[in-house]
């Protein structure tokens, strides 16, 4: 029998992780505490698994999915634990205590937390070194990024190898931070996007289009630092900082710190309704996922 991966939590992230693991040949034991939610999980996982194989057609050795009735069943004999419980520290601490009491000794517990920090999560663990934060970008079965943090360097090395083996791109944080790396970057950009809506600089749809057809397109192949390095011409970032650094600082000083007050929230809601043009969340998700597959196909082997 193949080794098994325990996936704890059958929400959007847990289902997405499960589809990825199954597509890459792992047997997944998924525990979802809400019994009435378990019935739809297999079909949802299989639907997302098909997206993974569409992106990576060489994957032919699919694993299996089993929805367990108890946490202990999911943990029995597992070699990896991917935790996807709601973002509540007391709930996760209780869950880790149950895992430590039940799971095979020293198996890594990888938390998909999007904003909570390792020190808060691990505070009550008997062996905190076995916990790592492994934040994926949503949806993890299509988005390669996984952000890692923990205190055991060998465990982090092994985690990076594990995620690479299922087609992910791990990055490692030097110290913990709320929101990790990518969500901090996303939050900084969205703060200014909200500020521009609040101040009437541009509409929601035009701001989104400016990002998609401008920086977003460039960022899909190079990061922010490298973009400015190339923006400096033959002199690179040294030239850019010397000659255009002051203009950058001027832009920083003009950036806003908006409040999500009632008026601003309504502007955002109204703007999204116009941009969505009547499309449902499900329709928008399908269009997003199809586009993500197409973009990654184009980018395979071409990133700088």
PEMOQUI-V781189 format. One line per field, one symbol per residue. ss: DSSP state (H for helix, E for strand, C for the rest). psi: psi as a letter, one per 40 degrees, with the letter a starting at -180 (. if undefined). A space follows every 50 residues. Layout:
ss = ???
psi = ???
//
This chain:
ss = CCCEEEEECCCHHHHHHHHHHHHCCCEEEEECCCHHHHHHHHHHHHHHHH HHHHHCCCCCCCCCEEEECCHHHHHCCEEEEEECCCCCHHHHHHHHHHHH HHCCCCCCEEECCCCCCHHHHHCCCCCHHHEEEEEECCCCCCCCEEEEEC CCHHHHHHHHHHHHHCCCEEEECCCCCCCCCHHHHHHHHHHHHHHHHHCC CCCHHHHHHHHHHCHHHHHCCCCHHHHHHHHCHHHHHHHHHHHHHHHHHH HHHHCCCCCCCHHHHHHHHHHHHHHHCCCCHHHHHHHHHHHHHHHHHHHC CCCC
psi = iiiihhhhhfaddddddddddddeeihhhhhhdhdeeddedddddddddd dddddgeehegiaihhhididdddeheieihhhfiighdddddddddddd ediihehhhhhehddiiddddedeidgddehihghiihheedhdhhhiia ehddddddddddddefeigiihidiiiheacdddddddddddddddddef diidddddddddebddddeediidddddddeeadeadddddddedddddd dddeiigihfidddddddddddddddfehiddddddddddddddddddeh eei.
//
